[in-house]
Amino acid sequence: MALMSYLLRDRLGTYYFRRVIPADLRPFMPAPWTGEANWKLSLKTKSPATAKQAASRFLRDCMADFEAAERGACGCQPETHRPASGRSD
């Protein structure tokens, strides 16, 4: 079963969702990602199939945060943004 490139598994087998935040967007990312190099959250599973399902939800949230940062970087009016799902390093 091929995994998505943004799925990582730690040494204990827990899966994480991780996307690199482009350097030019880091100052404009919504909290808690402001200034961070990676958008990373634990998927809290050791199952590859469950990790893929959870990752699709996190990908949507991550892309929304990237879009909000792009609007902030260009000086556009930001949309009302819901808080991030939370962080887990």
C-alpha positions as CSV (number, residue, x, y, z in Angstrom):
1,M,0.0,0.0,0.0
2,A,1.6,3.3,-1.1
3,L,1.6,6.1,1.4
4,M,1.1,9.8,0.6
5,S,4.4,11.8,0.7
6,Y,3.2,13.9,3.6
7,L,2.6,10.9,5.9
8,L,5.4,10.0,8.3
9,R,5.7,7.2,10.7
10,D,7.8,7.6,13.8
11,R,10.0,4.9,15.3
12,L,7.2,3.6,17.4
13,G,4.8,3.3,14.4
14,T,2.6,6.3,15.0
15,Y,1.7,8.2,11.8
16,Y,2.0,12.0,11.4
17,F,0.8,14.4,8.8
18,R,3.6,16.8,7.8
19,R,3.9,19.5,5.1
20,V,6.8,21.9,4.8
21,I,5.7,25.5,5.1
22,P,7.3,27.6,2.3
23,A,9.7,30.1,3.8
24,D,8.0,33.1,2.3
25,L,4.6,32.1,3.9
26,R,5.9,31.3,7.5
27,P,5.5,34.9,8.9
28,F,1.9,35.0,7.6
29,M,0.7,31.5,8.7
30,P,-2.2,31.5,11.2
31,A,-1.4,30.5,14.8
32,P,0.0,28.1,16.0
33,W,2.0,27.8,12.8
34,T,3.3,31.3,12.5
35,G,7.1,31.1,11.9
36,E,7.1,27.3,12.0
37,A,9.0,25.3,9.3
38,N,6.5,22.4,9.2
39,W,2.7,22.0,9.5
40,K,2.8,18.7,11.6
41,L,0.1,16.9,13.6
42,S,-0.1,13.4,15.0
43,L,-2.7,11.2,13.3
44,K,-2.8,9.1,16.5
45,T,-2.9,5.8,14.7
46,K,-0.6,3.0,13.7
47,S,-2.8,1.8,10.8
48,P,-1.8,3.0,7.3
49,A,-5.4,2.9,6.1
50,T,-6.7,5.0,9.0
51,A,-3.7,7.4,8.6
52,K,-4.6,7.9,4.9
53,Q,-8.2,8.8,5.8
54,A,-7.2,11.2,8.6
55,A,-4.5,12.7,6.4
56,S,-7.1,13.8,3.8
57,R,-8.9,15.9,6.5
58,F,-5.6,17.4,7.7
59,L,-4.6,18.2,4.1
60,R,-7.8,20.2,3.7
61,D,-7.0,22.2,6.9
62,C,-3.3,22.6,5.9
63,M,-4.2,24.0,2.5
64,A,-6.7,26.4,4.0
65,D,-4.0,27.7,6.3
66,F,-1.6,28.0,3.3
67,E,-4.2,30.0,1.4
68,A,-4.8,32.3,4.4
69,A,-1.1,32.9,4.5
70,E,-0.9,33.7,0.8
71,R,-3.7,36.2,1.2
72,G,-1.8,37.8,4.1
73,A,1.4,37.9,2.2
74,C,-0.2,39.7,-0.7
75,G,-2.0,42.1,1.6
76,C,-5.5,40.9,0.6
77,Q,-8.4,40.9,3.0
78,P,-8.2,37.8,5.1
79,E,-11.2,35.6,5.4
80,T,-12.5,34.6,8.8
81,H,-10.5,31.5,9.6
82,R,-11.3,28.7,12.0
83,P,-8.6,27.8,14.5
84,A,-6.3,25.0,13.5
85,S,-7.0,21.5,14.7
86,G,-4.3,21.7,17.3
87,R,-0.7,20.8,17.4
88,S,1.0,17.7,18.5
89,D,4.8,17.4,18.1
